[in-house]
Amino acid sequence: MLAILLREPAAGELANRLAVSGDVLISAGTLSEMYIVASRRGIFERLDELLARIKPEIVPVTEEVAQKIGAI
């Protein structure tokens, strides 16, 4: 999502994929990191607007899940 807002080279393809995808899931941890980066890049409000349009399901991250992901 940040790639779209920052108009990185793959932004168009990513936007198309989001447009045709069904449910969008995002972990609470990733969401937090996106907001940190967006705030530092001055695009916090734009990220908020994009998330409002996409309406992703926010998936909680427990310590157990975080450890499993970290072990991959």
Order of alpha helices (4+ residues) and beta strands (2+ residues): alpha-alpha-beta-alpha-alpha-beta-alpha
